[in-house]
């Protein structure tokens, strides 16, 4: 199982709908997935859809998860993608890249 699949399994009725390697999260090499699950995270227990990004940067895994009620996900997906594009790391943490 991928790291994202293992991460999603902590929720009820979890499913990974798509998984993409080779994306970016700030300066980190990353993978992202669209997933669905049931959870009470940030509100009542409900069916959710999420974009989950996992970036490996300086040997540390960073996770960005954005979710919404399954019926509202399409509306929020552009905002979730825009938010993920804003992730950055301090230059001091990026010295190993130069």
C-alpha positions as CSV (number, residue, x, y, z in Angstrom):
1,X,0.0,0.0,0.0
2,X,1.1,3.5,-0.7
3,X,1.6,6.0,2.2
4,X,-1.6,7.8,1.2
5,X,-3.6,4.5,1.1
6,X,-2.3,3.7,4.6
7,X,-3.1,7.3,5.8
8,X,-6.7,7.1,4.5
9,X,-7.3,3.7,6.1
10,X,-7.6,5.5,9.5
11,X,-11.1,6.7,8.4
12,X,-14.3,4.7,8.1
13,X,-15.3,3.3,4.7
14,X,-12.1,4.7,3.1
15,X,-11.4,4.4,-0.6
16,X,-8.7,5.9,-2.8
17,X,-10.2,6.9,-6.1
18,X,-7.1,8.0,-7.9
19,X,-3.4,8.2,-7.0
20,X,-0.8,10.3,-8.8
21,X,3.0,10.2,-8.2
22,X,5.5,12.8,-9.3
23,X,3.6,15.9,-8.4
24,X,5.0,18.7,-6.2
25,X,4.2,20.2,-2.8
26,X,6.3,23.3,-2.4
27,X,9.8,22.2,-3.1
28,X,9.0,18.6,-2.0
29,X,8.6,15.6,-4.3
30,X,5.0,14.6,-3.7
31,X,2.1,12.3,-4.6
32,X,-1.5,13.1,-4.3
33,X,-4.8,11.3,-4.3
34,X,-8.5,11.8,-4.4
35,X,-10.2,9.8,-1.7
36,X,-13.5,9.2,0.0
37,X,-14.3,8.3,3.6
38,X,-16.7,8.9,6.5
39,X,-15.5,11.0,9.4
40,X,-16.4,13.6,11.9
41,X,-13.3,15.7,11.3
42,X,-14.2,19.4,11.5
43,X,-17.9,18.8,11.8
44,X,-20.6,16.1,12.0
45,X,-20.0,12.5,11.0
46,X,-20.5,12.4,7.2
47,X,-19.4,11.1,3.8
48,X,-16.5,13.2,2.6
49,X,-14.3,13.4,-0.5
50,X,-10.7,14.7,-0.1
51,X,-7.6,15.7,-1.9
52,X,-4.6,14.4,0.0
53,X,-1.0,15.5,-0.8
54,X,2.0,13.9,0.7
55,X,5.4,15.5,0.1
56,X,8.8,14.2,1.1
57,X,11.1,17.1,1.9
58,X,14.4,16.8,3.7
59,X,13.5,13.2,4.8
60,X,10.2,14.4,6.4
61,X,6.8,13.5,5.1
62,X,4.4,16.5,5.0
63,X,0.6,15.9,4.5
64,X,-1.9,18.4,3.2
65,X,-5.5,17.2,3.3
66,X,-8.5,19.2,2.1
67,X,-12.0,17.6,2.4
68,X,-15.6,18.5,2.0
69,X,-19.0,16.8,2.1
70,X,-19.1,14.4,-0.8
71,X,-21.8,16.4,-2.5
72,X,-19.9,19.7,-2.2
73,X,-16.5,18.4,-3.2
74,X,-16.7,19.5,-6.8
75,X,-17.4,23.1,-5.7
76,X,-14.4,23.1,-3.3
77,X,-11.9,21.2,-5.5
78,X,-10.5,24.3,-7.3
79,X,-9.9,26.0,-3.9
80,X,-8.2,22.9,-2.5
81,X,-5.8,22.8,-5.5
82,X,-5.1,26.5,-5.2
83,X,-4.3,26.1,-1.5
84,X,-1.9,23.2,-2.2
85,X,0.0,25.4,-4.7
86,X,0.7,27.9,-2.0
87,X,2.7,25.4,0.2
88,X,6.3,26.4,0.5
89,X,9.2,25.7,2.8
90,X,11.7,28.0,4.4
91,X,15.0,28.4,2.3
92,X,17.0,27.2,5.3
93,X,15.3,23.8,5.0
94,X,16.1,23.7,1.3
95,X,19.9,23.9,1.5
96,X,20.3,20.2,0.5
97,X,18.7,20.9,-2.9
98,X,21.4,23.4,-4.0
